[in-house]
Amino acid sequence: MLIRPLIEMDLFDEVEEITCPVLIVIGMEGPVIPSHHQIEAAEKLENVTVARFETSGHLPFGESPKEFVRALG
């Protein structure tokens, strides 16, 4: 499975090094990356905006395009 290495990657220690503004887009129904991982990453960032898509999966930009564009501001 080609995606397995990406799923098993642990970059949480490096997240704290990000200093630029970040938008974390979370598809709460995503089967690939559990939403709690993205929430944990957001908690480690100082300049973060979180856009939660309650009824979207891994592709909120395709499943909820209008809401996604709004989240981009």
C-alpha positions as CSV (number, residue, x, y, z in Angstrom):
1,M,0.0,0.0,0.0
2,L,1.6,3.2,-1.1
3,I,-0.1,5.5,1.4
4,R,0.9,3.4,4.5
5,P,4.2,5.4,5.0
6,L,2.3,8.6,4.9
7,I,-0.2,7.4,7.5
8,E,2.6,6.1,9.8
9,M,4.6,9.3,9.6
10,D,4.8,11.2,12.9
11,L,5.6,14.8,12.5
12,F,4.0,16.2,15.6
13,D,7.3,17.3,17.1
14,E,8.0,19.4,14.0
15,V,4.6,21.1,14.0
16,E,5.7,23.5,16.7
17,E,8.4,24.9,14.4
18,I,5.9,26.4,12.1
19,T,5.6,30.1,12.6
20,C,3.6,31.3,9.6
21,P,-0.2,31.5,9.6
22,V,-1.8,28.0,9.1
23,L,-5.3,26.9,8.0
24,I,-6.1,23.4,9.0
25,V,-9.0,21.9,7.1
26,I,-10.6,19.0,8.9
27,G,-13.1,16.7,7.2
28,M,-14.6,15.2,10.4
29,E,-15.7,12.1,8.5
30,G,-12.3,11.5,6.9
31,P,-11.4,7.8,6.7
32,V,-7.7,8.4,6.0
33,I,-6.5,10.8,8.8
34,P,-8.5,10.8,12.0
35,S,-9.7,14.2,12.8
36,H,-8.2,14.1,16.3
37,H,-4.7,14.2,14.8
38,Q,-5.5,17.5,13.0
39,I,-7.0,18.9,16.2
40,E,-3.9,17.9,18.1
41,A,-1.7,19.6,15.5
42,A,-3.8,22.8,15.7
43,E,-3.3,22.9,19.5
44,K,0.4,23.1,19.0
45,L,0.3,26.0,16.6
46,E,0.2,29.7,17.7
47,N,-1.2,31.3,14.5
48,V,-3.8,28.8,13.4
49,T,-7.3,28.8,12.0
50,V,-9.3,25.6,12.0
51,A,-12.0,24.9,9.5
52,R,-14.1,21.9,10.5
53,F,-16.3,20.2,7.9
54,E,-18.7,18.1,10.0
55,T,-20.2,16.1,7.0
56,S,-17.1,15.9,4.8
57,G,-14.5,13.2,4.6
58,H,-10.9,13.5,3.2
59,L,-11.8,15.9,0.4
60,P,-13.8,18.8,1.9
61,F,-13.0,21.0,-1.1
62,G,-14.9,18.6,-3.3
63,E,-17.6,17.5,-0.9
64,S,-18.4,21.0,0.4
65,P,-16.9,23.4,-2.1
66,K,-18.8,26.6,-1.1
67,E,-18.0,26.1,2.6
68,F,-14.4,25.4,1.6
69,V,-14.0,28.6,-0.4
70,R,-15.5,30.5,2.6
71,A,-13.0,29.0,4.9
72,L,-10.2,30.2,2.7
73,G,-11.4,33.7,3.3
